[in-house]
């Protein structure tokens, strides 16, 4: 009886952990290359629906607009702009300090336009400036997204395997 109870607990543990650690965001690794040879590499956190960017943490190297390498850690606004076509836009910025009015100052920014389904960068959007560029002038030439595994998902894998092993061991007896 104790072994059955233990097997049930081990099998339910991942579900409990997953439900308490659920998040409404998706972290993607983004690598962009620009016409000048500048590159941005970093993690971009989107909402579940990919209709907004919640956070960014990356490095811009080789840009002629400011220091290189430069930390890009600030998302302009908390809501992305859209024109109703399913294309979203926001700015990833290098917040270099604060001013007296509590707004971060910046030297360079990356405009990013994307579509949510499937997630991809697009060169049209709600903003009339040059999309997917550094400071409206250094056009992006290529990009790649890759998913970042969440630590919680990796933690769930172990107890799930342990539960399967107990069930299999139990069924062999």
GISULWO-V844858 format. One record per helix or strand. SS is the DSSP state (a for helix, b for strand). FROM is the first residue (numbers start at 1). LEN is the number of residues. If there is no record, write none. Layout:
ss:SS from:FROM len:LEN
ss:SS from:FROM len:LEN
//
This chain:
ss:a from:2 len:19
ss:b from:25 len:10
ss:b from:39 len:9
ss:b from:53 len:9
ss:b from:70 len:3
ss:b from:74 len:2
ss:b from:81 len:2
ss:b from:87 len:7
ss:b from:97 len:2
ss:b from:104 len:2
ss:b from:109 len:7
ss:b from:120 len:2
ss:b from:133 len:2
ss:b from:138 len:10
ss:a from:151 len:22
//
